[in-house]
Amino acid sequence: MTPVTPSKAATLHDVAREAGVSLITASRALSNPGVVSAKTIAKVQAAVEATGYIPNLLAGGLKSKRSLMVAGVVPALAVSQFLPTVQSLTNELGAAGYQLLLGQTNYDAEVEASVLNTMIGRQPDGIVITGLVQSEAARDKLRRSRIPVVETWDLSDEPIDKLVGFSHQKVGAAVGSYFLEKGWTHIGIASGSDHRARMRRDGFIAALGRDVPTAFVSPPSNLERGRRALADLLALDPRLDAVCCSSDQLAHGVMVEAQARGLRIPQDLAICGFGNADFSAHMVPSITTVHVDGPDIGRLAARLIIDHCRGAPIAESIIDVGFRIVERESTAR
């Protein structure tokens, strides 16, 4: 085909003319390809390339009541543990013709409410949220919006709509039991101050059966805050022999600070993280952590949104993906 150089923006009529098909066939090839042949789709796609046509998704959405856009809400894009979920979510939605629009809350309830208001106003085909929405007003607004909502990375018997996640209480309890089995007596916790990290701390303390020194840090976690957390914990208990960290980023910082002080890991200080970040297996020593299947969370959340939009039956509205402790060198003694 010969590329068209239009004096104005190309229209669907231009695409149909270029492809040699009717207007309605061109429209179906772009909006509902399942009802036309692969040969016709190829011709229409080639015509789109030749004409430079850009579909008016807003106009299409008004007719079909579909925006082909899904909103995603994350605490912070800098937090690496959420990135595999976002990537998987993007890929799964993209394969079904949807695009993901991201907003971040910076772990701030007011920012979260503002982001959600903006998302609701755009009328996306679905909203995927990292964590549980804490504000009851925001939860009520989301329910009344009638937009499919999937909360992720947490667990509740009463989600707004649908949920894919795991229990942070159970994660904390499992790590606490692991520490008990190891026989450590002078234990500290380096924890983010956000809701989910505190829930893991609560589960850890419950399993331990006693309170232990805790250094809280503002999210997002990083190496510097991990170093500071260990310094604070050692000031509280110089005999510290094990630290439970609410993220692998904090565990990395704790490890660097311990090594700077001449402490051997795990002989003098055992360290456990959370999130199974890519770097954790490659540290020296490697970091024991809690693995959660982030990509699976993203894939399942996308499928719930897509199935809802297509009117397909949904077998489970609450999906628990579970977790597992990955023991490595930082606690192996």
C-alpha positions in Angstrom: 0.0 0.0 0.0 1.1 3.6 -0.7 1.4 5.6 2.5 -1.2 8.4 2.7 -0.1 11.9 3.6 -3.4 13.5 4.7 -3.9 17.2 5.3 -5.9 16.4 8.3 -6.1 13.5 10.8 -7.1 10.2 9.2 -10.5 8.8 9.9 -12.0 5.3 10.0 -13.4 6.0 6.5 -9.8 6.5 5.3 -8.8 3.2 6.8 -11.8 1.4 5.2 -11.0 2.9 1.8 -7.3 2.1 2.1 -8.1 -1.5 3.1 -10.8 -2.0 0.5 -13.4 -3.0 3.1 -16.7 -1.6 4.3 -16.8 1.0 7.2 -18.4 -1.5 9.5 -15.9 -4.2 8.7 -13.0 -1.9 9.5 -14.7 -0.9 12.7 -15.2 -4.6 13.7 -11.6 -5.5 12.8 -10.4 -2.8 15.3 -12.9 -3.1 18.1 -14.0 -6.7 17.9 -11.5 -8.7 15.9 -12.9 -12.1 16.9 -15.8 -11.7 14.4 -13.7 -11.1 11.3 -11.1 -13.1 9.5 -7.4 -12.9 10.1 -6.8 -11.8 6.5 -9.2 -8.9 7.0 -7.6 -7.9 10.3 -4.2 -7.8 8.6 -5.5 -5.6 5.7 -7.1 -3.2 8.2 -4.0 -3.1 10.4 -1.9 -2.3 7.3 -4.3 0.4 6.4 -4.0 1.9 9.9 -0.3 2.0 9.5 -0.5 3.5 6.1 -3.0 6.3 7.0 -1.6 7.0 10.5 -5.1 6.5 11.9 -5.4 6.8 15.7 -8.7 5.4 17.1 -10.8 7.8 19.2 -11.0 5.7 22.3 -13.3 8.2 24.1 -15.8 8.1 21.3 -15.7 4.4 21.1 -16.0 4.1 24.9 -19.2 6.3 24.9 -20.8 3.8 22.4 -19.5 0.6 23.9 -19.3 1.8 27.6 -15.8 0.5 27.6 -12.7 2.7 27.9 -10.2 -0.1 27.3 -8.2 1.4 30.2 -7.6 -0.1 33.6 -6.3 2.1 36.5 -3.6 0.7 38.7 -2.7 2.3 42.1 0.6 1.5 43.8 2.2 2.9 47.0 5.4 3.9 45.2 7.0 3.0 41.8 10.4 2.9 43.6 9.4 -0.1 45.6 10.9 -3.0 43.6 8.7 -5.7 45.1 5.6 -4.3 43.3 7.2 -4.1 39.9 6.8 -7.7 38.9 3.1 -7.4 39.7 2.8 -4.2 37.6 4.6 -5.8 34.7 2.5 -9.0 34.7 -0.7 -6.9 35.1 0.4 -4.8 32.1 1.2 -7.8 29.9 -2.0 -9.7 30.7 -4.2 -6.6 30.1 -2.3 -5.7 27.0 -2.9 -9.1 25.5 -6.7 -8.5 25.9 -6.5 -5.0 24.4 -6.4 -2.9 27.6 -3.9 -0.3 28.6 -2.8 0.3 32.2 -2.8 3.8 33.7 -0.7 4.0 36.9 -1.0 6.3 39.9 1.0 6.3 43.1 -0.1 7.1 46.7 3.3 7.5 48.4 1.8 5.6 51.4 -0.4 8.6 52.1 -4.2 8.1 52.8 -5.1 11.6 51.5 -3.1 11.1 48.3 -4.7 7.7 47.9 -8.2 9.3 48.1 -7.2 11.9 45.6 -5.8 9.4 43.2 -8.9 7.2 43.5 -11.2 10.2 42.9 -9.3 11.0 39.7 -9.4 7.4 38.5 -13.1 7.1 39.2 -13.7 10.3 37.3 -12.0 8.8 34.2 -14.4 5.8 34.3 -11.9 3.0 33.7 -13.0 -0.5 32.9 -11.4 -1.6 36.2 -9.2 -0.5 39.1 -6.4 -2.6 40.6 -5.1 -1.4 44.0 -2.0 -2.5 45.9 -3.2 -3.2 49.4 -6.6 -2.7 51.0 -8.2 0.7 50.8 -8.2 1.9 54.4 -10.6 4.9 54.2 -14.2 3.8 54.6 -15.3 6.8 52.6 -13.1 5.8 49.7 -14.3 2.2 49.9 -17.9 3.4 49.8 -17.2 5.6 46.8 -15.6 2.8 44.9 -18.5 0.5 45.6 -21.0 3.1 44.4 -19.0 3.7 41.2 -19.9 0.2 40.0 -16.4 0.0 38.5 -14.8 -3.5 39.0 -12.1 -3.2 41.7 -9.4 -5.7 42.6 -7.4 -5.1 45.8 -4.1 -6.9 45.9 -1.1 -7.7 48.1 -3.3 -8.2 51.2 -6.2 -10.4 52.4 -9.6 -9.6 53.9 -13.0 -11.4 54.2 -14.7 -8.2 53.1 -13.0 -6.7 50.0 -14.5 -3.8 48.1 -15.2 -6.1 45.2 -12.5 -8.7 44.4 -9.1 -9.5 46.0 -5.9 -11.3 45.1 -3.3 -11.5 47.9 -2.1 -13.1 51.1 -2.2 -12.7 54.8 0.5 -10.4 56.2 -0.4 -11.6 59.7 0.4 -15.2 58.6 3.6 -14.1 57.0 4.7 -12.5 60.3 3.6 -15.6 62.3 5.5 -17.9 60.0 8.7 -15.9 60.3 8.3 -15.7 64.1 7.9 -19.4 64.3 11.0 -19.8 62.1 13.0 -17.6 64.5 11.8 -19.6 67.5 12.9 -22.8 65.8 16.4 -21.3 65.3 16.6 -20.6 69.0 17.6 -16.9 68.8 17.0 -15.0 72.0 18.0 -11.4 71.4 15.7 -10.5 68.4 15.0 -7.1 66.8 12.6 -5.9 64.1 13.4 -3.4 61.4 10.0 -2.5 60.1 8.4 0.0 57.7 5.7 2.1 59.4 3.1 1.3 56.8 0.0 -0.7 57.5 1.1 -4.0 55.9 4.5 -4.0 57.5 2.9 -3.4 60.9 0.6 -6.3 60.3 3.6 -8.6 59.6 5.2 -7.3 62.8 2.0 -8.0 64.8 2.0 -11.6 63.5 5.7 -12.0 64.3 5.2 -10.8 67.9 2.2 -13.0 68.4 4.1 -16.1 67.3 7.1 -15.1 69.5 4.8 -14.6 72.5 6.6 -11.5 73.6 7.5 -8.0 72.4 10.9 -7.2 71.0 12.8 -4.0 70.2 11.6 -2.4 66.9 13.1 0.2 64.7 10.3 1.8 62.6 11.3 3.5 59.3 9.2 5.6 57.0 8.4 3.9 53.6 9.7 3.3 51.1 12.4 1.2 52.6 16.0 1.5 51.3 19.6 0.6 52.2 20.2 3.8 54.2 17.2 3.3 56.4 18.2 -0.3 57.0 21.6 0.8 58.2 20.0 3.3 60.5 17.5 0.7 61.8 20.3 -1.7 62.9 22.2 1.1 64.6 19.0 1.9 66.6 18.4 -1.7 67.4 21.9 -2.3 68.6 21.6 0.8 70.9 18.5 -0.8 72.4 20.1 -4.3 72.7 23.8 -4.7 72.1 23.4 -8.5 72.4 21.2 -8.6 69.3 21.6 -11.9 67.5 18.8 -11.8 64.9 16.8 -9.2 63.0 13.5 -9.6 61.1 13.2 -7.0 58.4 9.9 -5.9 56.7 11.6 -5.8 53.3 14.7 -7.1 51.5 15.8 -3.5 51.0 15.9 -3.0 54.8 17.6 -6.4 55.2 20.3 -5.2 52.7 20.9 -2.1 54.8 21.0 -4.1 58.0 23.6 -6.4 56.4 25.8 -3.5 55.2 25.7 -1.9 58.7 26.5 -5.2 60.4 29.4 -5.8 58.2 30.7 -2.3 58.7 30.7 -3.0 62.4 32.6 -6.3 62.0 29.7 -8.5 62.7 29.6 -11.9 60.9 26.5 -13.0 59.2 24.9 -15.3 60.3 27.3 -16.3 63.1 27.0 -13.0 65.0 23.7 -11.7 63.5 21.1 -13.5 61.5 19.0 -11.5 59.0 15.6 -12.2 57.3 13.9 -10.0 54.8 10.6 -10.0 52.9 9.8 -9.8 49.2 12.5 -12.0 47.6 14.0 -9.1 45.6 16.2 -10.1 42.7 19.4 -9.1 44.5 18.7 -11.1 47.6 19.9 -14.4 46.2 23.1 -12.8 44.9 24.2 -11.0 48.1 27.2 -12.4 50.0 25.9 -13.9 52.1 22.6 -14.4 50.4 19.5 -13.1 52.2 16.8 -15.4 53.7 13.4 -13.9 52.7 9.7 -14.5 52.2 8.7 -15.2 48.6 5.3 -14.0 47.3 4.4 -14.6 43.6 4.1 -11.0 42.5 3.6 -11.9 38.8 0.8 -14.3 39.6 -0.9 -11.5 41.6 -0.8 -9.3 38.6 -2.0 -12.0 36.2 -4.9 -13.1 38.4 -6.0 -9.5 39.0 -6.0 -8.8 35.3 -8.0 -11.9 34.6 -10.7 -10.9 37.1 -11.0 -7.5 35.4 -11.1 -8.9 31.9 -13.6 -11.7 32.8 -15.9 -9.2 34.5 -15.8 -6.9 31.4 -16.6 -9.8 29.2 -19.4 -11.1 31.4 -17.5 -14.4 32.0 -18.3 -16.3 35.2 -15.9 -15.6 38.1 -15.2 -18.7 40.2 -13.5 -17.0 43.1 -13.7 -13.3 44.1 -11.1 -13.8 46.8 -7.8 -15.5 45.9 -5.1 -16.3 48.4 -1.8 -16.8 46.6 0.1 -17.8 49.8 3.8 -17.3 50.5 6.9 -19.3 51.4 10.0 -18.7 53.4 13.2 -19.0 51.3 16.1 -20.0 53.6 19.5 -18.7 52.5 22.9 -18.1 54.0 21.9 -15.1 56.2 20.1 -17.4 58.7 21.6 -20.8 57.9 23.4 -21.8 61.1 
